[in-house]
Amino acid sequence: QVQLVESGGGPVQAGGSLRLSCAASGLIFSINVMCWYRQAPGKQRELVAAITSGGSTNYVDSVKGRFTISRDNDKNTVYLQMNSLKPEDTAVYFCYAEVMSTGWGSQYAYWGQGTQVTVSS
């Protein structure tokens, strides 16, 4: 019913920047929270940043001051601007959204397929 498609990942040198995008499509009435998670090899998936429909944001300590999450509610899209990238930021980045498909239904969680970010030193 709802698809999340990420883009913008790739290789980058330490100190560089990337901007990830995630567009939600399908049967969407409203989207509550939208998040970016990441998973490095051999590690658990961790929450990187979150943003509510009202624009409130939250970040994991390791990216504060370097990453910025934003969203365009008209386009059902969330962004992650990543600056001053470090090798330890290397991971697959996943988009997550909590979506209501109707005004009276339940809210469901959806995941994107992931996009690889590789930071070289």
MDTraj code that builds the backbone (N, CA, C; nanometers):
import mdtraj as md
import numpy as np

residues = "GLN VAL GLN LEU VAL GLU SER GLY GLY GLY PRO VAL GLN ALA GLY GLY SER LEU ARG LEU SER CYS ALA ALA SER GLY LEU ILE PHE SER ILE ASN VAL MET CYS TRP TYR ARG GLN ALA PRO GLY LYS GLN ARG GLU LEU VAL ALA ALA ILE THR SER GLY GLY SER THR ASN TYR VAL ASP SER VAL LYS GLY ARG PHE THR ILE SER ARG ASP ASN ASP LYS ASN THR VAL TYR LEU GLN MET ASN SER LEU LYS PRO GLU ASP THR ALA VAL TYR PHE CYS TYR ALA GLU VAL MET SER THR GLY TRP GLY SER GLN TYR ALA TYR TRP GLY GLN GLY THR GLN VAL THR VAL SER SER".split()
xyz = np.array([
    [0.0814, -0.1212, 0.0000],
    [0.0000, 0.0000, 0.0000],
    [0.0843, 0.1255, 0.0000],
    [0.1927, 0.1232, 0.0745],
    [0.2813, 0.2389, 0.0831],
    [0.4229, 0.1936, 0.0534],
    [0.4923, 0.2695, -0.0284],
    [0.6312, 0.2399, -0.0606],
    [0.7180, 0.3581, -0.0202],
    [0.8351, 0.3258, 0.0310],
    [0.9361, 0.4262, 0.0631],
    [1.0574, 0.3988, -0.0242],
    [1.1009, 0.5002, -0.0959],
    [1.2142, 0.4837, -0.1867],
    [1.3219, 0.5848, -0.1504],
    [1.4386, 0.5306, -0.1103],
    [1.5509, 0.6168, -0.0740],
    [1.6395, 0.6434, -0.1945],
    [1.7118, 0.7533, -0.1884],
    [1.8124, 0.7853, -0.2892],
    [1.9159, 0.8774, -0.2254],
    [2.0303, 0.8883, -0.2934],
    [2.1319, 0.9836, -0.2502],
    [2.2535, 0.9241, -0.1840],
    [2.2543, 0.7941, -0.1605],
    [2.3708, 0.7317, -0.1001],
    [2.4846, 0.7175, -0.2001],
    [2.5982, 0.6690, -0.1509],
    [2.7126, 0.6474, -0.2371],
    [2.8424, 0.6604, -0.1605],
    [2.9534, 0.6579, -0.2333],
    [3.0835, 0.6744, -0.1698],
    [3.1174, 0.8222, -0.1532],
    [3.1893, 0.8525, -0.0458],
    [3.2315, 0.9903, -0.0191],
    [3.3551, 0.9852, 0.0685],
    [3.4388, 1.0842, 0.0565],
    [3.5578, 1.0915, 0.1412],
    [3.5229, 1.1551, 0.2757],
    [3.6008, 1.1206, 0.3750],
    [3.5820, 1.1783, 0.5082],
    [3.5848, 1.3307, 0.4994],
    [3.4911, 1.3926, 0.5732],
    [3.4781, 1.5375, 0.5679],
    [3.3797, 1.5865, 0.4635],
    [3.3376, 1.4967, 0.3769],
    [3.2441, 1.5341, 0.2714],
    [3.0992, 1.5328, 0.3167],
    [3.0106, 1.5549, 0.2214],
    [2.8678, 1.5649, 0.2500],
    [2.7869, 1.4800, 0.1530],
    [2.6735, 1.4346, 0.2015],
    [2.5745, 1.3672, 0.1194],
    [2.4366, 1.4088, 0.1659],
    [2.3405, 1.4031, 0.0744],
    [2.2022, 1.4295, 0.1113],
    [2.1167, 1.3117, 0.0698],
    [2.0560, 1.2480, 0.1658],
    [1.9662, 1.1362, 0.1397],
    [1.8225, 1.1870, 0.1285],
    [1.7477, 1.1230, 0.0398],
    [1.6059, 1.1534, 0.0245],
    [1.5258, 1.0245, 0.0360],
    [1.4046, 1.0379, 0.0856],
    [1.3142, 0.9232, 0.0938],
    [1.1737, 0.9721, 0.0626],
    [1.1189, 0.9209, -0.0463],
    [0.9858, 0.9606, -0.0894],
    [0.8860, 0.8492, -0.0621],
    [0.7779, 0.8849, 0.0033],
    [0.6704, 0.7893, 0.0304],
    [0.5617, 0.8044, -0.0751],
    [0.5104, 0.6912, -0.1209],
    [0.4041, 0.6939, -0.2206],
    [0.3045, 0.5822, -0.1921],
    [0.1873, 0.5936, -0.2531],
    [0.0835, 0.4945, -0.2308],
    [-0.0360, 0.5568, -0.1634],
    [-0.1072, 0.4740, -0.0873],
    [-0.2273, 0.5204, -0.0201],
    [-0.1875, 0.5885, 0.1110],
    [-0.1830, 0.7212, 0.1091],
    [-0.1362, 0.7981, 0.2239],
    [-0.2384, 0.9042, 0.2600],
    [-0.2841, 0.8989, 0.3849],
    [-0.3689, 1.0067, 0.4371],
    [-0.2832, 1.1043, 0.5158],
    [-0.1989, 1.0496, 0.6012],
    [-0.1075, 1.1340, 0.6781],
    [0.0131, 1.0505, 0.7200],
    [0.1224, 1.1189, 0.7430],
    [0.2441, 1.0545, 0.7917],
    [0.2822, 1.1193, 0.9228],
    [0.2951, 1.0410, 1.0259],
    [0.3325, 1.0942, 1.1565],
    [0.4837, 1.1118, 1.1593],
    [0.5520, 1.0271, 1.2261],
    [0.6967, 1.0415, 1.2366],
    [0.7658, 0.9792, 1.1148],
    [0.8726, 1.0435, 1.0714],
    [0.9610, 0.9892, 0.9674],
    [1.1017, 0.9864, 1.0251],
    [1.1722, 0.8800, 0.9972],
    [1.3026, 0.8588, 1.0601],
    [1.4047, 0.8093, 0.9581],
    [1.5294, 0.8237, 0.9980],
    [1.6414, 0.7576, 0.9309],
    [1.7087, 0.6673, 1.0328],
    [1.7269, 0.5431, 0.9947],
    [1.8034, 0.4459, 1.0714],
    [1.9268, 0.4095, 0.9889],
    [2.0233, 0.3484, 1.0555],
    [2.1380, 0.2952, 0.9813],
    [2.1842, 0.1656, 1.0461],
    [2.2460, 0.0839, 0.9635],
    [2.2993, -0.0431, 1.0110],
    [2.4341, -0.0683, 0.9472],
    [2.5357, -0.0735, 1.0306],
    [2.6710, -0.1035, 0.9847],
    [2.6930, -0.2548, 0.9924],
    [2.7883, -0.3072, 0.9163],
    [2.8142, -0.4513, 0.9192],
    [2.8429, -0.5013, 1.0597],
    [2.7735, -0.6047, 1.1006],
    [2.7968, -0.6642, 1.2310],
    [2.7366, -0.5881, 1.3476],
    [2.6615, -0.4830, 1.3184],
    [2.6026, -0.4028, 1.4252],
    [2.4505, -0.3998, 1.4139],
    [2.3867, -0.3626, 1.5232],
    [2.2419, -0.3510, 1.5220],
    [2.1993, -0.2226, 1.4510],
    [2.0782, -0.2265, 1.3990],
    [2.0238, -0.1065, 1.3374],
    [2.0005, -0.0020, 1.4467],
    [2.0402, 0.1219, 1.4174],
    [2.0231, 0.2279, 1.5158],
    [1.9479, 0.3464, 1.4562],
    [1.8731, 0.4136, 1.5411],
    [1.8018, 0.5331, 1.4997],
    [1.9012, 0.6478, 1.4889],
    [1.9047, 0.7125, 1.3752],
    [1.9950, 0.8247, 1.3515],
    [1.9240, 0.9568, 1.3783],
    [1.8051, 0.9730, 1.3209],
    [1.7329, 1.0989, 1.3345],
    [1.5852, 1.0747, 1.3100],
    [1.5032, 1.1578, 1.3735],
    [1.3582, 1.1464, 1.3592],
    [1.2976, 1.2848, 1.3496],
    [1.1849, 1.2940, 1.2792],
    [1.1144, 1.4205, 1.2674],
    [0.9651, 1.3929, 1.2661],
    [0.8919, 1.4698, 1.3466],
    [0.7467, 1.4534, 1.3517],
    [0.6810, 1.5360, 1.2409],
    [0.5518, 1.5179, 1.2263],
    [0.4795, 1.5938, 1.1254],
    [0.4819, 1.7431, 1.1560],
    [0.5003, 1.7768, 1.2825],
    [0.5073, 1.9171, 1.3217],
    [0.6454, 1.9771, 1.3128],
    [0.7438, 1.8936, 1.2819],
    [0.8795, 1.9436, 1.2625],
    [0.9734, 1.9261, 1.3805],
    [0.9282, 1.8638, 1.4865],
    [1.0185, 1.8367, 1.5987],
    [1.1185, 1.7299, 1.5588],
    [1.2442, 1.7493, 1.5987],
    [1.3508, 1.6581, 1.5565],
    [1.4248, 1.5999, 1.6765],
    [1.4889, 1.4877, 1.6495],
    [1.5697, 1.4211, 1.7511],
    [1.6839, 1.3499, 1.6792],
    [1.8021, 1.3491, 1.7416],
    [1.9201, 1.2901, 1.6794],
    [1.9950, 1.2016, 1.7788],
    [2.0611, 1.1003, 1.7263],
    [2.1549, 1.0252, 1.8086],
    [2.2754, 1.1147, 1.8351],
    [2.3362, 1.1003, 1.9509],
    [2.4429, 1.1914, 1.9916],
    [2.5571, 1.1966, 1.8904],
    [2.5884, 1.0857, 1.8272],
    [2.7049, 1.0783, 1.7397],
    [2.6917, 1.1629, 1.6130],
    [2.5717, 1.2078, 1.5791],
    [2.5540, 1.2862, 1.4568],
    [2.5084, 1.4288, 1.4841],
    [2.4853, 1.4619, 1.6093],
    [2.4396, 1.5976, 1.6433],
    [2.5417, 1.7004, 1.5969],
    [2.4902, 1.8054, 1.5320],
    [2.5764, 1.9095, 1.4801],
    [2.6311, 1.8808, 1.3419],
    [2.6156, 1.7578, 1.2937],
    [2.6657, 1.7214, 1.1599],
    [2.5521, 1.6852, 1.0646],
    [2.4491, 1.6208, 1.1137],
    [2.3366, 1.5767, 1.0306],
    [2.2140, 1.6632, 1.0593],
    [2.1341, 1.6847, 0.9558],
    [2.0090, 1.7579, 0.9708],
    [1.8971, 1.6821, 0.8994],
    [1.7918, 1.6521, 0.9736],
    [1.6757, 1.5875, 0.9136],
    [1.5701, 1.6933, 0.8852],
    [1.5026, 1.6798, 0.7723],
    [1.3958, 1.7723, 0.7359],
    [1.2921, 1.6951, 0.6547],
    [1.1771, 1.7563, 0.6343],
    [1.0742, 1.6889, 0.5562],
    [0.9902, 1.7898, 0.4814],
    [0.9352, 1.7434, 0.3698],
    [0.8421, 1.8213, 0.2899],
    [0.7100, 1.7452, 0.2944],
    [0.6175, 1.7937, 0.3747],
    [0.4918, 1.7216, 0.3927],
    [0.4086, 1.7175, 0.2644],
    [0.4206, 1.8182, 0.1820],
    [0.3447, 1.8190, 0.0562],
    [0.3925, 1.7094, -0.0389],
    [0.5205, 1.6768, -0.0292],
    [0.5793, 1.5760, -0.1175],
    [0.5956, 1.4409, -0.0472],
    [0.5548, 1.4336, 0.0790],
    [0.5708, 1.3086, 0.1569],
    [0.7154, 1.2597, 0.1507],
    [0.8058, 1.3510, 0.1674],
    [0.9482, 1.3208, 0.1525],
    [1.0256, 1.3665, 0.2750],
    [1.1207, 1.2840, 0.3164],
    [1.2103, 1.3184, 0.4258],
    [1.3530, 1.3199, 0.3726],
    [1.4336, 1.4097, 0.4269],
    [1.5718, 1.4274, 0.3834],
    [1.6654, 1.4103, 0.5031],
    [1.7885, 1.3736, 0.4713],
    [1.8935, 1.3713, 0.5728],
    [2.0169, 1.4344, 0.5107],
    [2.0478, 1.5550, 0.5545],
    [2.1699, 1.6227, 0.5109],
    [2.2813, 1.5802, 0.6041],
    [2.3842, 1.5194, 0.5471],
    [2.4947, 1.4673, 0.6265],
    [2.6221, 1.5422, 0.5899],
    [2.6760, 1.6156, 0.6853],
    [2.7980, 1.6919, 0.6660],
    [2.9091, 1.6359, 0.7542],
    [3.0312, 1.6741, 0.7235],
    [3.1481, 1.6318, 0.8018],
    [3.1452, 1.4810, 0.8261],
    [3.1239, 1.4078, 0.7206],
    [3.1102, 1.2631, 0.7336],
    [3.2396, 1.1976, 0.7808],
    [3.2220, 1.0931, 0.8594],
    [3.3338, 1.0191, 0.9165],
    [3.3258, 0.8732, 0.8698],
    [3.4377, 0.8013, 0.8689],
    [3.4321, 0.6594, 0.8302],
    [3.3332, 0.5796, 0.9138],
    [3.3157, 0.6156, 1.0389],
    [3.2208, 0.5427, 1.1248],
    [3.0743, 0.5680, 1.0888],
    [3.0496, 0.6605, 0.9957],
    [2.9137, 0.6808, 0.9452],
    [2.8793, 0.5802, 0.8350],
    [2.9763, 0.5027, 0.7917],
    [2.9526, 0.4030, 0.6878],
    [2.8487, 0.3012, 0.7342],
    [2.7432, 0.2861, 0.6539],
    [2.6335, 0.1970, 0.6898],
    [2.5317, 0.1972, 0.5762],
    [2.4365, 0.1066, 0.5873],
    [2.3170, 0.1152, 0.5031],
    [2.2162, 0.2009, 0.5792],
    [2.1653, 0.3023, 0.5140],
    [2.0706, 0.3946, 0.5756],
    [1.9297, 0.3601, 0.5283],
    [1.8401, 0.3470, 0.6252],
    [1.7016, 0.3078, 0.5975],
    [1.6062, 0.4200, 0.6372],
    [1.5081, 0.4399, 0.5539],
    [1.4002, 0.5330, 0.5826],
    [1.2876, 0.4570, 0.6527],
    [1.2200, 0.5237, 0.7446],
    [1.1098, 0.4640, 0.8205],
    [1.0000, 0.5685, 0.8325],
    [0.8759, 0.5252, 0.8189],
    [0.7638, 0.6184, 0.8316],
    [0.6442, 0.5487, 0.8937],
    [0.5721, 0.6228, 0.9753],
    [0.4471, 0.5749, 1.0336],
    [0.3329, 0.6432, 0.9604],
    [0.2534, 0.5626, 0.8898],
    [0.1577, 0.6150, 0.7919],
    [0.0160, 0.5724, 0.8253],
    [-0.0743, 0.6667, 0.8137],
    [-0.2173, 0.6365, 0.8148],
    [-0.2660, 0.6441, 0.6708],
    [-0.3272, 0.5371, 0.6245],
    [-0.3751, 0.5343, 0.4868],
    [-0.5160, 0.5914, 0.4725],
    [-0.5878, 0.6002, 0.5832],
    [-0.7197, 0.6627, 0.5826],
    [-0.7321, 0.7496, 0.7075],
    [-0.8348, 0.8350, 0.7112],
    [-0.8527, 0.9237, 0.8250],
    [-0.9046, 0.8544, 0.9488],
    [-0.9525, 0.7306, 0.9337],
    [-1.0114, 0.6620, 1.0476],
    [-0.9412, 0.5311, 1.0802],
    [-0.8412, 0.4954, 1.0005],
    [-0.7765, 0.3654, 1.0173],
    [-0.6617, 0.3684, 1.1151],
    [-0.5913, 0.2593, 1.1181],
    [-0.4757, 0.2461, 1.2052],
    [-0.3508, 0.3008, 1.1363],
    [-0.2503, 0.3174, 1.2164],
    [-0.1213, 0.3655, 1.1673],
    [-0.0302, 0.2442, 1.1517],
    [0.0429, 0.2400, 1.0408],
    [0.1343, 0.1295, 1.0137],
    [0.2740, 0.1824, 0.9869],
    [0.3714, 0.0991, 1.0187],
    [0.5114, 0.1346, 0.9975],
    [0.5614, 0.0749, 0.8668],
    [0.6365, 0.1541, 0.7940],
    [0.6943, 0.1104, 0.6670],
    [0.8429, 0.1413, 0.6650],
    [0.9156, 0.0575, 0.5919],
    [1.0601, 0.0728, 0.5759],
    [1.0956, 0.0842, 0.4281],
    [1.1982, 0.1625, 0.4011],
    [1.2562, 0.1635, 0.2679],
    [1.3533, 0.0486, 0.2518],
    [1.4081, 0.0365, 0.1317],
    [1.4957, -0.0757, 0.1009],
    [1.6391, -0.0515, 0.1444],
    [1.6721, 0.0703, 0.1757],
    [1.8064, 0.1028, 0.2222],
    [1.8941, 0.1584, 0.1121],
    [1.9851, 0.2459, 0.1510],
    [2.0829, 0.3012, 0.0575],
    [2.2191, 0.3022, 0.1269],
    [2.3200, 0.2576, 0.0552],
    [2.4535, 0.2432, 0.1130],
    [2.5272, 0.3765, 0.1148],
    [2.5840, 0.4075, 0.2289],
    [2.6734, 0.5227, 0.2429],
    [2.8095, 0.4690, 0.2861],
    [2.9122, 0.5001, 0.2086],
    [3.0469, 0.4531, 0.2384],
    [3.1396, 0.5728, 0.2476],
    [3.1980, 0.5922, 0.3653],
    [3.2873, 0.7052, 0.3899],
    [3.4297, 0.6527, 0.4022],
    [3.5160, 0.6985, 0.3150],
    [3.6550, 0.6539, 0.3152],
    [3.7437, 0.7579, 0.3820],
    [3.8475, 0.7084, 0.4461],
    [3.9378, 0.7992, 0.5191],
    [4.0507, 0.8471, 0.4304],
])
top = md.Topology()
chain = top.add_chain()
for i, resn in enumerate(residues, 1):
    res = top.add_residue(resn, chain, resSeq=i)
    for name in ("N", "CA", "C"):
        top.add_atom(name, md.element.get_by_symbol(name[0]), res)
traj = md.Trajectory(xyz[None], top)
